[in-house]
Amino acid sequence: MNGATAVFDSGATSNCFRPTDPSIKTNKPSKKVFHLPNGATTKATMEAKLHHNVREPARTVDILPELKHNALLSGSKFADGGYTTVLTPTHVLIYNAEDVNTVLLQIDKQAILRGWREPGGLWRVPLEPNVAPKQSQYVLLDQKVQEDIANVYELPSTEKIIRYLHACAGFPTKPTWLKAIKGGNYASWPHLTAEAVRKHFPESDETHQGHMRSIKQGVRSTKTRKEPKELTLQDGTTYIVPLTKHNDVFVQVDDPKETMYTDQTGAFPVRSRRGNRYIMTLCEIDNNIIISEVMKNRTAGEMIRAYRALMRRLKAAGITPKKHVLDNEASAEFKQEIKEHGIEYELVPKGMHRRNIAEKAIQTWKAHAIGVFSGLPDSFPMS
């Protein structure tokens, strides 16, 4: 094999190079300490960059003078950078994650083995069949799993159909669901009408668990209402003077704002089977929509990947925002990506995160997600 090579290692938490391996020197010292398979430790001396033009953190490498045989490319860092790796009997292939989603959706067979990713970034596979590890709910799959598809046409009554469809919609509140039905968002759902929902809406526990929120105090006006005047004439007759009706009409014209807001959630307590732990939420004002995209981490490369996925969804719907409002902690790479979409960006003032409407959109998204999670069976793995 011609030229220097590295071993692609899913057990390495960082890219590890020898001093003689080709890399771009940065003269930046590294403070990392690596644990070796024999229990010993070794210190990295410097940081460097790969010659390959890949996103961070996949491009950063640590120089280990005591590394003897092979340079190591970390599968964990490439996953964090938004890449998907496919290992075949003859090749290792690394793709942009967004380019292989359609391929993954075409897989119609059960996995032979299923592992999980630890918080430290490594992947593990159970060594014994049908034994669940302590750190995860991922186990060796039973190849005799029976499949079942629920069909709304098999339900005997309208009440049960509405209950079933309510669960499919994620247990929304009654006003929200009725507004969406009237807006035509459920036009293709069988037997689902606003009249049927008004009559048979199920007061489920899942809805309350996802949407319980205390009413704020002090929101009602304390201003005294103006009462009609009461006059007493000389003959003792009482006459009530009604309030003057002005019959004023107020008109306001709102121009399309063509504005979108984005924000990211904090880390979820459980990492998903695909390594995702964050959500980028987008709120578009004129069309009153909230959409989201999962992220593995909050690095610039992963945020750009999620942003591109959200923009593709807006473009498919014919929505073209001209202004993007986001938090002031955005990276330079992310700002440049916004400019390349022909969108002007605005950063909210420091310490004024409430100016970002996406903060409220995240609350709405989480309330809906909690309702969905509350309706899952106990055996469903949260990861």
Secondary structure, DSSP 4 states (H G I P E B T S, - for coil): --S--EEEETT-SSEEE-TTS--EEEEEE---EEE-TTS-EEE--EEEE-SS---TTTTEEEE-TT--S-EEEEHHHHHHTTEEEEE-SS-EEEEEGGGSHHHHHT--S--S---EE-TTS-EE--SSTT---TT-S--PPPTTPPP----GGG-SSHHHHHHHHHHHTTS--HHHHHHHHHTTTTTTSTT--HHHHHHH----HHHHHHH--PPPTT-S--PPPPPPEEEE-TTS-EEEEPPPP-------------EEEEEE----SS--TTS--EEEEEEETTTTEEEEEEES-SSHHHHHHHHHHHHHHHHHTT---SEEEE-TT--HHHHHHHHHTT-EEEEPPTT-GGG-THHHHHHHHHHHHHHHHHTS-TTS---
